Amino acid sequence: MKQGRLQRAKTLLTTEQSVKSIALNLGMTPSAFSSAFKRQTGETPDEFRIRQRQGLCDIPRHGVVEVRDRGSNENVPACARM
């Protein structure tokens, strides 16, 4: 997936459109879209969408356990604090 298409996909994933609808909008099958998205971002479209909704997209991927294991919240971005 080219950069422009990836950016469009990320934008569309912030809407209420289904992943299937987004894939078709981009001229891909849902399976091909999900595979290409994960290959380029390291996460599925649904994982991206969940992280986006939680406000965690602007920070590196921090799993809940990883953030918890850091102990103090001082070095964890505010949007990732628990």
ChimeraX attribute file (.defattr): number of C-alpha atoms within 10 A of each C-alpha:
attribute: neighborCount
match mode: 1-to-1
recipient: residues
	/A:1	16
	/A:2	8
	/A:3	9
	/A:4	9
	/A:5	13
	/A:6	17
	/A:7	12
	/A:8	13
	/A:9	20
	/A:10	17
	/A:11	11
	/A:12	19
	/A:13	19
	/A:14	13
	/A:15	10
	/A:16	10
	/A:17	11
	/A:18	13
	/A:19	20
	/A:20	15
	/A:21	15
	/A:22	23
	/A:23	19
	/A:24	13
	/A:25	13
	/A:26	17
	/A:27	12
	/A:28	16
	/A:29	16
	/A:30	17
	/A:31	12
	/A:32	13
	/A:33	23
	/A:34	18
	/A:35	16
	/A:36	19
	/A:37	20
	/A:38	16
	/A:39	12
	/A:40	13
	/A:41	11
	/A:42	13
	/A:43	17
	/A:44	17
	/A:45	21
	/A:46	14
	/A:47	12
	/A:48	20
	/A:49	20
	/A:50	15
	/A:51	15
	/A:52	15
	/A:53	11
	/A:54	11
	/A:55	12
	/A:56	18
	/A:57	16
	/A:58	11
	/A:59	12
	/A:60	9
	/A:61	14
	/A:62	13
	/A:63	10
	/A:64	11
	/A:65	8
	/A:66	10
	/A:67	18
	/A:68	15
	/A:69	10
	/A:70	11
	/A:71	10
	/A:72	10
	/A:73	14
	/A:74	9
	/A:75	10
	/A:76	16
	/A:77	13
	/A:78	11
	/A:79	12
	/A:80	20
	/A:81	14
	/A:82	9
